[in-house]
Amino acid sequence: MEHKDSTKQLRECLSRLFDARYSGTTSVAYAHQQGMADGYMQALRDLGLVTDADLLRIVADERARAGERADSAPRHIPAGRAVQHFA
């Protein structure tokens, strides 16, 4: 696997992780995505395909992108139930 391909896959993995975080997903789903991202980053480091500085830059970039997507996403606020008053 080439450096370009590996960083592209890492960015996709981090994108899913941060999207899960900002969408309010369950703890289990978020933990799964976090484990996948952590394992992939460790493998890339162990293979010498990326440095710590590369990883920090990639994570910061993807976190910022996910934050921008979350900020620009329309928010749905449910109307709630009608309140009945008994007199």
N, C-alpha and C positions, 0 to 999 in steps of 0.2 A: 504494500500500500504506500502510495506516495504522500508526501507532506500535505499537498493541496487537498487530496481526497480525505485524508484523516482529519484535517481541521474542518472541512466542510461537514463531515459526519458529526464531529464534536459540536459544531455550532447548531446543527439540527437537534441534537440531544439536549443541549442547554436551552434551546428555544422551547422545546416541549416541557422541560423542567420549570422554567420561569413562567410559561403560560399557565401551567398547572398551579403554580404558586399564586399568581395574580387572579386566577379564575375562582379561587376558593374551593379547590378540589379536596377530596378526603385526604386525611393524613396518610393512609396506606398508599394511595396512588402517588402522592407527592414523595413519600419515602422511597417508593420503587424507582421513580424517575431520578431522584437524587443518587441512589445507589448505582444506577446505570451510568450517570454522568461521572460520578467519582471513579468508578472502575475503569471507564474509558480513558479518563484523564491520566490515571495511574499507569495504564498500559502504554499510552503514548509517551509518557515520561520514561518508563522502563525501557522502551525500544529506542529512545533517543531521538524521537521524531519531533518533539517540542521541548522547550525549556520552561522553567517556572515563569519567566517573564512572558513568554508566549501565552501560557495558560491564563495568567492574570489579565492580560490584554483581551483575550478572547472572551473570558467570563465577564469582564466589565462591559465589553461591547454588547454581548447578548443580553445582559441584565438591563442595560439602557434601552435596547430595542424593545424588549418585552415590556418594560415600563411605559414606553411611548405607546405601544399597542394597547396596553391596559387603560391608559389615560384617555385615548381617543375612542375606545369602544363605547357604544351607547349603553347606558345603564337602564335596566328595566326595574321600576319600582312598582310592586304589585299594589293594586288599589285597595286591597283588604276587604274585609267583610262589612256589610251594612250593619249599623247599630240600631237595634230596636229598643225603644223606650216604652216601658209599661207605666201607665199613669193610674 
